[in-house]
Amino acid sequence: MLTMNYRLVDTLQAFQLEEGDLVDIGGDICKIISKQDTKDGYALIFEDEFGEKDVLEIFDDEIFYLYMP
């Protein structure tokens, strides 16, 4: 993913996120690996451009920018 150019194509609410989506997380384009329901929203497991995986807990009302290569 380091050499790809990305184009902003949409904005998504948290419930619209799906596995494989490329979204902006903390200023980096990251790939959603999985999304799990929690009491207050969702837990996202995502992978950054360096192949590092992390977990982010989000609320139902959060907005994400969807990108395509």
PDB file of N, CA, C, O and CB in Angstrom:
ATOM      1  N   MET A   1       0.815  -1.197   0.000  1.00  0.00           N
ATOM      2  CA  MET A   1       0.000   0.000   0.000  1.00  0.00           C
ATOM      3  C   MET A   1       0.857   1.258   0.000  1.00  0.00           C
ATOM      4  O   MET A   1       0.317   2.349  -0.184  1.00  0.00           O
ATOM      5  CB  MET A   1      -0.926   0.000   1.196  1.00  0.00           C
ATOM      6  N   LEU A   2       2.141   1.158   0.194  1.00  0.00           N
ATOM      7  CA  LEU A   2       3.000   2.330   0.292  1.00  0.00           C
ATOM      8  C   LEU A   2       3.050   3.161  -0.985  1.00  0.00           C
ATOM      9  O   LEU A   2       3.201   4.380  -0.913  1.00  0.00           O
ATOM     10  CB  LEU A   2       4.381   1.905   0.656  1.00  0.00           C
ATOM     11  N   THR A   3       2.929   2.534  -2.144  1.00  0.00           N
ATOM     12  CA  THR A   3       3.120   3.257  -3.395  1.00  0.00           C
ATOM     13  C   THR A   3       1.820   3.623  -4.091  1.00  0.00           C
ATOM     14  O   THR A   3       1.861   4.233  -5.160  1.00  0.00           O
ATOM     15  CB  THR A   3       3.959   2.444  -4.317  1.00  0.00           C
ATOM     16  N   MET A   4       0.694   3.284  -3.541  1.00  0.00           N
ATOM     17  CA  MET A   4      -0.588   3.564  -4.191  1.00  0.00           C
ATOM     18  C   MET A   4      -1.045   4.992  -3.934  1.00  0.00           C
ATOM     19  O   MET A   4      -0.783   5.576  -2.883  1.00  0.00           O
ATOM     20  CB  MET A   4      -1.652   2.585  -3.708  1.00  0.00           C
ATOM     21  N   ASN A   5      -1.733   5.529  -4.928  1.00  0.00           N
ATOM     22  CA  ASN A   5      -2.424   6.803  -4.751  1.00  0.00           C
ATOM     23  C   ASN A   5      -3.885   6.488  -4.458  1.00  0.00           C
ATOM     24  O   ASN A   5      -4.474   5.609  -5.087  1.00  0.00           O
ATOM     25  CB  ASN A   5      -2.275   7.731  -6.021  1.00  0.00           C
ATOM     26  N   TYR A   6      -4.459   7.195  -3.518  1.00  0.00           N
ATOM     27  CA  TYR A   6      -5.832   6.936  -3.116  1.00  0.00           C
ATOM     28  C   TYR A   6      -6.713   8.123  -3.449  1.00  0.00           C
ATOM     29  O   TYR A   6      -6.271   9.272  -3.457  1.00  0.00           O
ATOM     30  CB  TYR A   6      -5.909   6.619  -1.625  1.00  0.00           C
ATOM     31  N   ARG A   7      -7.974   7.813  -3.724  1.00  0.00           N
ATOM     32  CA  ARG A   7      -8.967   8.841  -4.028  1.00  0.00           C
ATOM     33  C   ARG A   7     -10.104   8.742  -3.013  1.00  0.00           C
ATOM     34  O   ARG A   7     -10.648   7.663  -2.783  1.00  0.00           O
ATOM     35  CB  ARG A   7      -9.506   8.689  -5.486  1.00  0.00           C
ATOM     36  N   LEU A   8     -10.454   9.864  -2.416  1.00  0.00           N
ATOM     37  CA  LEU A   8     -11.587   9.922  -1.488  1.00  0.00           C
ATOM     38  C   LEU A   8     -12.864   9.723  -2.298  1.00  0.00           C
ATOM     39  O   LEU A   8     -13.127  10.460  -3.248  1.00  0.00           O
ATOM     40  CB  LEU A   8     -11.620  11.289  -0.697  1.00  0.00           C
ATOM     41  N   VAL A   9     -13.662   8.712  -1.911  1.00  0.00           N
ATOM     42  CA  VAL A   9     -14.861   8.407  -2.682  1.00  0.00           C
ATOM     43  C   VAL A   9     -16.162   8.555  -1.902  1.00  0.00           C
ATOM     44  O   VAL A   9     -17.228   8.667  -2.507  1.00  0.00           O
ATOM     45  CB  VAL A   9     -14.767   7.025  -3.207  1.00  0.00           C
ATOM     46  N   ASP A  10     -16.098   8.558  -0.563  1.00  0.00           N
ATOM     47  CA  ASP A  10     -17.341   8.615   0.200  1.00  0.00           C
ATOM     48  C   ASP A  10     -17.040   8.857   1.673  1.00  0.00           C
ATOM     49  O   ASP A  10     -15.895   8.747   2.113  1.00  0.00           O
ATOM     50  CB  ASP A  10     -18.151   7.317   0.023  1.00  0.00           C
ATOM     51  N   THR A  11     -18.071   9.184   2.417  1.00  0.00           N
ATOM     52  CA  THR A  11     -17.987   9.221   3.871  1.00  0.00           C
ATOM     53  C   THR A  11     -18.951   8.165   4.397  1.00  0.00           C
ATOM     54  O   THR A  11     -20.063   8.017   3.891  1.00  0.00           O
ATOM     55  CB  THR A  11     -18.323  10.655   4.444  1.00  0.00           C
ATOM     56  N   LEU A  12     -18.518   7.440   5.408  1.00  0.00           N
ATOM     57  CA  LEU A  12     -19.328   6.358   5.965  1.00  0.00           C
ATOM     58  C   LEU A  12     -19.519   6.546   7.461  1.00  0.00           C
ATOM     59  O   LEU A  12     -18.624   7.013   8.166  1.00  0.00           O
ATOM     60  CB  LEU A  12     -18.680   4.998   5.681  1.00  0.00           C
ATOM     61  N   GLN A  13     -20.689   6.177   7.926  1.00  0.00           N
ATOM     62  CA  GLN A  13     -20.916   6.110   9.361  1.00  0.00           C
ATOM     63  C   GLN A  13     -20.381   4.774   9.850  1.00  0.00           C
ATOM     64  O   GLN A  13     -20.176   3.854   9.058  1.00  0.00           O
ATOM     65  CB  GLN A  13     -22.431   6.283   9.715  1.00  0.00           C
ATOM     66  N   ALA A  14     -20.158   4.669  11.138  1.00  0.00           N
ATOM     67  CA  ALA A  14     -19.535   3.476  11.715  1.00  0.00           C
ATOM     68  C   ALA A  14     -20.262   2.193  11.333  1.00  0.00           C
ATOM     69  O   ALA A  14     -19.614   1.186  11.048  1.00  0.00           O
ATOM     70  CB  ALA A  14     -19.485   3.598  13.222  1.00  0.00           C
ATOM     71  N   PHE A  15     -21.582   2.205  11.320  1.00  0.00           N
ATOM     72  CA  PHE A  15     -22.327   0.981  11.019  1.00  0.00           C
ATOM     73  C   PHE A  15     -22.179   0.552   9.558  1.00  0.00           C
ATOM     74  O   PHE A  15     -22.471  -0.598   9.229  1.00  0.00           O
ATOM     75  CB  PHE A  15     -23.796   1.178  11.346  1.00  0.00           C
ATOM     76  N   GLN A  16     -21.735   1.446   8.680  1.00  0.00           N
ATOM     77  CA  GLN A  16     -21.579   1.130   7.270  1.00  0.00           C
ATOM     78  C   GLN A  16     -20.218   0.521   6.925  1.00  0.00           C
ATOM     79  O   GLN A  16     -20.031   0.029   5.812  1.00  0.00           O
ATOM     80  CB  GLN A  16     -21.787   2.367   6.461  1.00  0.00           C
ATOM     81  N   LEU A  17     -19.283   0.545   7.849  1.00  0.00           N
ATOM     82  CA  LEU A  17     -17.954   0.006   7.578  1.00  0.00           C
ATOM     83  C   LEU A  17     -18.001  -1.498   7.365  1.00  0.00           C
ATOM     84  O   LEU A  17     -18.743  -2.211   8.040  1.00  0.00           O
ATOM     85  CB  LEU A  17     -17.003   0.341   8.720  1.00  0.00           C
ATOM     86  N   GLU A  18     -17.199  -1.969   6.416  1.00  0.00           N
ATOM     87  CA  GLU A  18     -17.128  -3.392   6.125  1.00  0.00           C
ATOM     88  C   GLU A  18     -15.680  -3.837   6.045  1.00  0.00           C
ATOM     89  O   GLU A  18     -14.775  -3.021   5.866  1.00  0.00           O
ATOM     90  CB  GLU A  18     -17.861  -3.716   4.820  1.00  0.00           C
ATOM     91  N   GLU A  19     -15.470  -5.129   6.179  1.00  0.00           N
ATOM     92  CA  GLU A  19     -14.127  -5.695   6.046  1.00  0.00           C
ATOM     93  C   GLU A  19     -13.576  -5.351   4.663  1.00  0.00           C
ATOM     94  O   GLU A  19     -14.282  -5.450   3.659  1.00  0.00           O
ATOM     95  CB  GLU A  19     -14.146  -7.242   6.266  1.00  0.00           C
ATOM     96  N   GLY A  20     -12.310  -4.948   4.625  1.00  0.00           N
ATOM     97  CA  GLY A  20     -11.658  -4.621   3.368  1.00  0.00           C
ATOM     98  C   GLY A  20     -11.734  -3.153   2.994  1.00  0.00           C
ATOM     99  O   GLY A  20     -11.029  -2.721   2.082  1.00  0.00           O
ATOM    100  N   ASP A  21     -12.575  -2.367   3.674  1.00  0.00           N
ATOM    101  CA  ASP A  21     -12.660  -0.935   3.390  1.00  0.00           C
ATOM    102  C   ASP A  21     -11.337  -0.254   3.711  1.00  0.00           C
ATOM    103  O   ASP A  21     -10.669  -0.612   4.681  1.00  0.00           O
ATOM    104  CB  ASP A  21     -13.804  -0.286   4.191  1.00  0.00           C
ATOM    105  N   LEU A  22     -10.962   0.720   2.904  1.00  0.00           N
ATOM    106  CA  LEU A  22      -9.790   1.554   3.158  1.00  0.00           C
ATOM    107  C   LEU A  22     -10.286   2.886   3.691  1.00  0.00           C
ATOM    108  O   LEU A  22     -10.954   3.633   2.976  1.00  0.00           O
ATOM    109  CB  LEU A  22      -8.918   1.745   1.862  1.00  0.00           C
ATOM    110  N   VAL A  23      -9.965   3.186   4.938  1.00  0.00           N
ATOM    111  CA  VAL A  23     -10.461   4.397   5.590  1.00  0.00           C
ATOM    112  C   VAL A  23      -9.323   5.169   6.238  1.00  0.00           C
ATOM    113  O   VAL A  23      -8.245   4.633   6.494  1.00  0.00           O
ATOM    114  CB  VAL A  23     -11.522   4.049   6.636  1.00  0.00           C
ATOM    115  N   ASP A  24      -9.593   6.437   6.496  1.00  0.00           N
ATOM    116  CA  ASP A  24      -8.626   7.305   7.166  1.00  0.00           C
ATOM    117  C   ASP A  24      -8.765   7.110   8.673  1.00  0.00           C
ATOM    118  O   ASP A  24      -9.816   7.385   9.252  1.00  0.00           O
ATOM    119  CB  ASP A  24      -8.840   8.806   6.772  1.00  0.00           C
ATOM    120  N   ILE A  25      -7.687   6.631   9.301  1.00  0.00           N
ATOM    121  CA  ILE A  25      -7.643   6.490  10.756  1.00  0.00           C
ATOM    122  C   ILE A  25      -6.397   7.217  11.232  1.00  0.00           C
ATOM    123  O   ILE A  25      -5.277   6.783  10.961  1.00  0.00           O
ATOM    124  CB  ILE A  25      -7.636   4.973  11.204  1.00  0.00           C
ATOM    125  N   GLY A  26      -6.587   8.306  11.929  1.00  0.00           N
ATOM    126  CA  GLY A  26      -5.457   9.074  12.453  1.00  0.00           C
ATOM    127  C   GLY A  26      -4.563   9.661  11.377  1.00  0.00           C
ATOM    128  O   GLY A  26      -3.364   9.835  11.596  1.00  0.00           O
ATOM    129  N   GLY A  27      -5.130   9.971  10.214  1.00  0.00           N
ATOM    130  CA  GLY A  27      -4.355  10.569   9.131  1.00  0.00           C
ATOM    131  C   GLY A  27      -3.669   9.570   8.220  1.00  0.00           C
ATOM    132  O   GLY A  27      -2.975   9.965   7.283  1.00  0.00           O
ATOM    133  N   ASP A  28      -3.850   8.275   8.478  1.00  0.00           N
ATOM    134  CA  ASP A  28      -3.272   7.224   7.638  1.00  0.00           C
ATOM    135  C   ASP A  28      -4.393   6.421   6.987  1.00  0.00           C
ATOM    136  O   ASP A  28      -5.458   6.236   7.576  1.00  0.00           O
ATOM    137  CB  ASP A  28      -2.343   6.293   8.469  1.00  0.00           C
ATOM    138  N   ILE A  29      -4.143   5.943   5.764  1.00  0.00           N
ATOM    139  CA  ILE A  29      -5.102   5.074   5.103  1.00  0.00           C
ATOM    140  C   ILE A  29      -4.884   3.661   5.641  1.00  0.00           C
ATOM    141  O   ILE A  29      -3.791   3.106   5.530  1.00  0.00           O
ATOM    142  CB  ILE A  29      -4.949   5.128   3.537  1.00  0.00           C
ATOM    143  N   CYS A  30      -5.941   3.087   6.227  1.00  0.00           N
ATOM    144  CA  CYS A  30      -5.850   1.766   6.851  1.00  0.00           C
ATOM    145  C   CYS A  30      -6.938   0.862   6.294  1.00  0.00           C
ATOM    146  O   CYS A  30      -7.998   1.327   5.875  1.00  0.00           O
ATOM    147  CB  CYS A  30      -5.967   1.871   8.393  1.00  0.00           C
ATOM    148  N   LYS A  31      -6.659  -0.436   6.297  1.00  0.00           N
ATOM    149  CA  LYS A  31      -7.606  -1.439   5.818  1.00  0.00           C
ATOM    150  C   LYS A  31      -8.323  -2.059   7.006  1.00  0.00           C
ATOM    151  O   LYS A  31      -7.684  -2.493   7.964  1.00  0.00           O
ATOM    152  CB  LYS A  31      -6.889  -2.529   4.979  1.00  0.00           C
ATOM    153  N   ILE A  32      -9.658  -2.100   6.947  1.00  0.00           N
ATOM    154  CA  ILE A  32     -10.451  -2.711   8.009  1.00  0.00           C
ATOM    155  C   ILE A  32     -10.336  -4.233   7.869  1.00  0.00           C
ATOM    156  O   ILE A  32     -10.674  -4.796   6.828  1.00  0.00           O
ATOM    157  CB  ILE A  32     -11.954  -2.242   7.944  1.00  0.00           C
ATOM    158  N   ILE A  33      -9.860  -4.883   8.922  1.00  0.00           N
ATOM    159  CA  ILE A  33      -9.740  -6.338   8.939  1.00  0.00           C
ATOM    160  C   ILE A  33     -11.032  -6.964   9.469  1.00  0.00           C
ATOM    161  O   ILE A  33     -11.534  -7.933   8.899  1.00  0.00           O
ATOM    162  CB  ILE A  33      -8.530  -6.776   9.802  1.00  0.00           C
ATOM    163  N   SER A  34     -11.564  -6.414  10.550  1.00  0.00           N
ATOM    164  CA  SER A  34     -12.843  -6.893  11.080  1.00  0.00           C
ATOM    165  C   SER A  34     -13.494  -5.818  11.941  1.00  0.00           C
ATOM    166  O   SER A  34     -12.843  -4.883  12.408  1.00  0.00           O
ATOM    167  CB  SER A  34     -12.646  -8.187  11.899  1.00  0.00           C
ATOM    168  N   LYS A  35     -14.791  -5.980  12.135  1.00  0.00           N
ATOM    169  CA  LYS A  35     -15.579  -5.058  12.953  1.00  0.00           C
ATOM    170  C   LYS A  35     -16.447  -5.894  13.877  1.00  0.00           C
ATOM    171  O   LYS A  35     -17.177  -6.780  13.432  1.00  0.00           O
ATOM    172  CB  LYS A  35     -16.453  -4.092  12.068  1.00  0.00           C
ATOM    173  N   GLN A  36     -16.359  -5.602  15.177  1.00  0.00           N
ATOM    174  CA  GLN A  36     -17.137  -6.358  16.162  1.00  0.00           C
ATOM    175  C   GLN A  36     -17.992  -5.398  16.970  1.00  0.00           C
ATOM    176  O   GLN A  36     -17.548  -4.308  17.329  1.00  0.00           O
ATOM    177  CB  GLN A  36     -16.212  -7.183  17.096  1.00  0.00           C
ATOM    178  N   ASP A  37     -19.209  -5.807  17.249  1.00  0.00           N
ATOM    179  CA  ASP A  37     -20.101  -5.001  18.078  1.00  0.00           C
ATOM    180  C   ASP A  37     -19.592  -4.950  19.511  1.00  0.00           C
ATOM    181  O   ASP A  37     -19.090  -5.938  20.046  1.00  0.00           O
ATOM    182  CB  ASP A  37     -21.532  -5.563  18.040  1.00  0.00           C
ATOM    183  N   THR A  38     -19.733  -3.765  20.126  1.00  0.00           N
ATOM    184  CA  THR A  38     -19.459  -3.593  21.547  1.00  0.00           C
ATOM    185  C   THR A  38     -20.680  -2.939  22.185  1.00  0.00           C
ATOM    186  O   THR A  38     -21.654  -2.635  21.496  1.00  0.00           O
ATOM    187  CB  THR A  38     -18.167  -2.736  21.783  1.00  0.00           C
ATOM    188  N   LYS A  39     -20.631  -2.725  23.477  1.00  0.00           N
ATOM    189  CA  LYS A  39     -21.756  -2.117  24.195  1.00  0.00           C
ATOM    190  C   LYS A  39     -22.052  -0.707  23.669  1.00  0.00           C
ATOM    191  O   LYS A  39     -23.215  -0.342  23.499  1.00  0.00           O
ATOM    192  CB  LYS A  39     -21.460  -2.067  25.707  1.00  0.00           C
ATOM    193  N   ASP A  40     -21.009   0.083  23.413  1.00  0.00           N
ATOM    194  CA  ASP A  40     -21.192   1.483  23.024  1.00  0.00           C
ATOM    195  C   ASP A  40     -20.942   1.758  21.543  1.00  0.00           C
ATOM    196  O   ASP A  40     -21.039   2.908  21.115  1.00  0.00           O
ATOM    197  CB  ASP A  40     -20.287   2.345  23.837  1.00  0.00           C
ATOM    198  N   GLY A  41     -20.626   0.743  20.757  1.00  0.00           N
ATOM    199  CA  GLY A  41     -20.336   0.973  19.347  1.00  0.00           C
ATOM    200  C   GLY A  41     -19.701  -0.241  18.711  1.00  0.00           C
ATOM    201  O   GLY A  41     -20.312  -1.306  18.620  1.00  0.00           O
ATOM    202  N   TYR A  42     -18.455  -0.068  18.267  1.00  0.00           N
ATOM    203  CA  TYR A  42     -17.761  -1.149  17.561  1.00  0.00           C
ATOM    204  C   TYR A  42     -16.283  -1.156  17.943  1.00  0.00           C
ATOM    205  O   TYR A  42     -15.729  -0.148  18.381  1.00  0.00           O
ATOM    206  CB  TYR A  42     -17.922  -0.997  16.026  1.00  0.00           C
ATOM    207  N   ALA A  43     -15.663  -2.318  17.764  1.00  0.00           N
ATOM    208  CA  ALA A  43     -14.218  -2.449  17.868  1.00  0.00           C
ATOM    209  C   ALA A  43     -13.719  -2.782  16.468  1.00  0.00           C
ATOM    210  O   ALA A  43     -14.108  -3.795  15.887  1.00  0.00           O
ATOM    211  CB  ALA A  43     -13.794  -3.553  18.927  1.00  0.00           C
ATOM    212  N   LEU A  44     -12.864  -1.934  15.934  1.00  0.00           N
ATOM    213  CA  LEU A  44     -12.293  -2.152  14.608  1.00  0.00           C
ATOM    214  C   LEU A  44     -10.897  -2.727  14.742  1.00  0.00           C
ATOM    215  O   LEU A  44     -10.069  -2.199  15.485  1.00  0.00           O
ATOM    216  CB  LEU A  44     -12.263  -0.841  13.795  1.00  0.00           C
ATOM    217  N   ILE A  45     -10.640  -3.793  14.034  1.00  0.00           N
ATOM    218  CA  ILE A  45      -9.281  -4.289  13.888  1.00  0.00           C
ATOM    219  C   ILE A  45      -8.847  -3.834  12.502  1.00  0.00           C
ATOM    220  O   ILE A  45      -9.493  -4.152  11.504  1.00  0.00           O
ATOM    221  CB  ILE A  45      -9.183  -5.878  14.068  1.00  0.00           C
ATOM    222  N   PHE A  46      -7.757  -3.093  12.449  1.00  0.00           N
ATOM    223  CA  PHE A  46      -7.314  -2.536  11.175  1.00  0.00           C
ATOM    224  C   PHE A  46      -5.822  -2.747  10.985  1.00  0.00           C
ATOM    225  O   PHE A  46      -5.082  -3.002  11.935  1.00  0.00           O
ATOM    226  CB  PHE A  46      -7.650  -1.048  11.094  1.00  0.00           C
ATOM    227  N   GLU A  47      -5.399  -2.633   9.722  1.00  0.00           N
ATOM    228  CA  GLU A  47      -3.998  -2.804   9.354  1.00  0.00           C
ATOM    229  C   GLU A  47      -3.538  -1.535   8.638  1.00  0.00           C
ATOM    230  O   GLU A  47      -4.195  -1.059   7.712  1.00  0.00           O
ATOM    231  CB  GLU A  47      -3.793  -4.072   8.450  1.00  0.00           C
ATOM    232  N   ASP A  48      -2.390  -0.991   9.083  1.00  0.00           N
ATOM    233  CA  ASP A  48      -1.876   0.216   8.446  1.00  0.00           C
ATOM    234  C   ASP A  48      -0.995  -0.146   7.245  1.00  0.00           C
ATOM    235  O   ASP A  48      -0.849  -1.321   6.908  1.00  0.00           O
ATOM    236  CB  ASP A  48      -1.082   1.065   9.462  1.00  0.00           C
ATOM    237  N   GLU A  49      -0.414   0.867   6.606  1.00  0.00           N
ATOM    238  CA  GLU A  49       0.364   0.650   5.395  1.00  0.00           C
ATOM    239  C   GLU A  49       1.661  -0.121   5.633  1.00  0.00           C
ATOM    240  O   GLU A  49       2.287  -0.579   4.678  1.00  0.00           O
ATOM    241  CB  GLU A  49       0.679   1.966   4.765  1.00  0.00           C
ATOM    242  N   PHE A  50       2.071  -0.268   6.885  1.00  0.00           N
ATOM    243  CA  PHE A  50       3.284  -1.014   7.210  1.00  0.00           C
ATOM    244  C   PHE A  50       2.982  -2.458   7.626  1.00  0.00           C
ATOM    245  O   PHE A  50       3.887  -3.204   8.000  1.00  0.00           O
ATOM    246  CB  PHE A  50       4.043  -0.305   8.321  1.00  0.00           C
ATOM    247  N   GLY A  51       1.702  -2.844   7.557  1.00  0.00           N
ATOM    248  CA  GLY A  51       1.303  -4.197   7.920  1.00  0.00           C
ATOM    249  C   GLY A  51       1.075  -4.401   9.402  1.00  0.00           C
ATOM    250  O   GLY A  51       0.881  -5.531   9.851  1.00  0.00           O
ATOM    251  N   GLU A  52       1.096  -3.318  10.170  1.00  0.00           N
ATOM    252  CA  GLU A  52       0.873  -3.417  11.612  1.00  0.00           C
ATOM    253  C   GLU A  52      -0.624  -3.377  11.908  1.00  0.00           C
ATOM    254  O   GLU A  52      -1.345  -2.527  11.386  1.00  0.00           O
ATOM    255  CB  GLU A  52       1.606  -2.275  12.361  1.00  0.00           C
ATOM    256  N   LYS A  53      -1.080  -4.296  12.744  1.00  0.00           N
ATOM    257  CA  LYS A  53      -2.492  -4.373  13.103  1.00  0.00           C
ATOM    258  C   LYS A  53      -2.713  -3.734  14.463  1.00  0.00           C
ATOM    259  O   LYS A  53      -1.845  -3.772  15.334  1.00  0.00           O
ATOM    260  CB  LYS A  53      -2.981  -5.835  13.107  1.00  0.00           C
ATOM    261  N   ASP A  54      -3.893  -3.147  14.628  1.00  0.00           N
ATOM    262  CA  ASP A  54      -4.244  -2.495  15.879  1.00  0.00           C
ATOM    263  C   ASP A  54      -5.758  -2.561  16.044  1.00  0.00           C
ATOM    264  O   ASP A  54      -6.480  -2.902  15.107  1.00  0.00           O
ATOM    265  CB  ASP A  54      -3.736  -1.019  15.912  1.00  0.00           C
ATOM    266  N   VAL A  55      -6.226  -2.234  17.238  1.00  0.00           N
ATOM    267  CA  VAL A  55      -7.653  -2.225  17.550  1.00  0.00           C
ATOM    268  C   VAL A  55      -8.057  -0.810  17.934  1.00  0.00           C
ATOM    269  O   VAL A  55      -7.344  -0.128  18.671  1.00  0.00           O
ATOM    270  CB  VAL A  55      -7.990  -3.231  18.693  1.00  0.00           C
ATOM    271  N   LEU A  56      -9.207  -0.375  17.428  1.00  0.00           N
ATOM    272  CA  LEU A  56      -9.740   0.948  17.726  1.00  0.00           C
ATOM    273  C   LEU A  56     -11.196   0.795  18.127  1.00  0.00           C
ATOM    274  O   LEU A  56     -11.986   0.214  17.383  1.00  0.00           O
ATOM    275  CB  LEU A  56      -9.592   1.910  16.507  1.00  0.00           C
ATOM    276  N   GLU A  57     -11.560   1.309  19.296  1.00  0.00           N
ATOM    277  CA  GLU A  57     -12.954   1.296  19.713  1.00  0.00           C
ATOM    278  C   GLU A  57     -13.599   2.606  19.289  1.00  0.00           C
ATOM    279  O   GLU A  57     -13.074   3.685  19.562  1.00  0.00           O
ATOM    280  CB  GLU A  57     -13.082   1.083  21.246  1.00  0.00           C
ATOM    281  N   ILE A  58     -14.754   2.503  18.611  1.00  0.00           N
ATOM    282  CA  ILE A  58     -15.435   3.679  18.084  1.00  0.00           C
ATOM    283  C   ILE A  58     -16.892   3.679  18.539  1.00  0.00           C
ATOM    284  O   ILE A  58     -17.439   2.642  18.913  1.00  0.00           O
ATOM    285  CB  ILE A  58     -15.347   3.719  16.539  1.00  0.00           C
ATOM    286  N   PHE A  59     -17.508   4.854  18.501  1.00  0.00           N
ATOM    287  CA  PHE A  59     -18.921   5.001  18.822  1.00  0.00           C
ATOM    288  C   PHE A  59     -19.756   4.904  17.559  1.00  0.00           C
ATOM    289  O   PHE A  59     -19.233   5.019  16.450  1.00  0.00           O
ATOM    290  CB  PHE A  59     -19.182   6.334  19.535  1.00  0.00           C
ATOM    291  N   ASP A  60     -21.053   4.694  17.728  1.00  0.00           N
ATOM    292  CA  ASP A  60     -21.977   4.537  16.599  1.00  0.00           C
ATOM    293  C   ASP A  60     -22.035   5.754  15.682  1.00  0.00           C
ATOM    294  O   ASP A  60     -22.295   5.613  14.487  1.00  0.00           O
ATOM    295  CB  ASP A  60     -23.355   4.246  17.115  1.00  0.00           C
ATOM    296  N   ASP A  61     -21.797   6.947  16.223  1.00  0.00           N
ATOM    297  CA  ASP A  61     -22.003   8.170  15.446  1.00  0.00           C
ATOM    298  C   ASP A  61     -20.739   8.694  14.753  1.00  0.00           C
ATOM    299  O   ASP A  61     -20.761   9.799  14.212  1.00  0.00           O
ATOM    300  CB  ASP A  61     -22.549   9.237  16.343  1.00  0.00           C
ATOM    301  N   GLU A  62     -19.649   7.940  14.757  1.00  0.00           N
ATOM    302  CA  GLU A  62     -18.411   8.413  14.140  1.00  0.00           C
ATOM    303  C   GLU A  62     -18.477   8.290  12.621  1.00  0.00           C
ATOM    304  O   GLU A  62     -19.130   7.402  12.074  1.00  0.00           O
ATOM    305  CB  GLU A  62     -17.210   7.629  14.681  1.00  0.00           C
ATOM    306  N   ILE A  63     -17.780   9.210  11.960  1.00  0.00           N
ATOM    307  CA  ILE A  63     -17.747   9.276  10.499  1.00  0.00           C
ATOM    308  C   ILE A  63     -16.331   8.948  10.020  1.00  0.00           C
ATOM    309  O   ILE A  63     -15.348   9.369  10.630  1.00  0.00           O
ATOM    310  CB  ILE A  63     -18.197  10.688   9.988  1.00  0.00           C
ATOM    311  N   PHE A  64     -16.239   8.195   8.927  1.00  0.00           N
ATOM    312  CA  PHE A  64     -14.950   7.817   8.348  1.00  0.00           C
ATOM    313  C   PHE A  64     -14.947   8.160   6.865  1.00  0.00           C
ATOM    314  O   PHE A  64     -15.985   8.107   6.206  1.00  0.00           O
ATOM    315  CB  PHE A  64     -14.662   6.304   8.562  1.00  0.00           C
ATOM    316  N   TYR A  65     -13.779   8.511   6.346  1.00  0.00           N
ATOM    317  CA  TYR A  65     -13.600   8.769   4.929  1.00  0.00           C
ATOM    318  C   TYR A  65     -13.173   7.483   4.246  1.00  0.00           C
ATOM    319  O   TYR A  65     -12.196   6.852   4.649  1.00  0.00           O
ATOM    320  CB  TYR A  65     -12.565   9.893   4.691  1.00  0.00           C
ATOM    321  N   LEU A  66     -13.917   7.090   3.199  1.00  0.00           N
ATOM    322  CA  LEU A  66     -13.634   5.875   2.445  1.00  0.00           C
ATOM    323  C   LEU A  66     -12.775   6.233   1.233  1.00  0.00           C
ATOM    324  O   LEU A  66     -13.073   7.175   0.499  1.00  0.00           O
ATOM    325  CB  LEU A  66     -14.953   5.169   2.005  1.00  0.00           C
ATOM    326  N   TYR A  67     -11.708   5.466   1.040  1.00  0.00           N
ATOM    327  CA  TYR A  67     -10.792   5.685  -0.089  1.00  0.00           C
ATOM    328  C   TYR A  67     -10.758   4.471  -0.984  1.00  0.00           C
ATOM    329  O   TYR A  67     -11.033   3.352  -0.550  1.00  0.00           O
ATOM    330  CB  TYR A  67      -9.377   6.011   0.406  1.00  0.00           C
ATOM    331  N   MET A  68     -10.414   4.704  -2.250  1.00  0.00           N
ATOM    332  CA  MET A  68     -10.191   3.635  -3.223  1.00  0.00           C
ATOM    333  C   MET A  68      -8.851   3.882  -3.896  1.00  0.00           C
ATOM    334  O   MET A  68      -8.455   5.031  -4.092  1.00  0.00           O
ATOM    335  CB  MET A  68     -11.347   3.567  -4.278  1.00  0.00           C
ATOM    336  N   PRO A  69      -8.141   2.795  -4.257  1.00  0.00           N
ATOM    337  CA  PRO A  69      -6.859   2.980  -4.963  1.00  0.00           C
ATOM    338  C   PRO A  69      -7.067   3.513  -6.380  1.00  0.00           C
ATOM    339  O   PRO A  69      -6.097   3.724  -7.108  1.00  0.00           O
ATOM    340  CB  PRO A  69      -6.085   1.654  -5.017  1.00  0.00           C
TER     341      PRO A  69
END
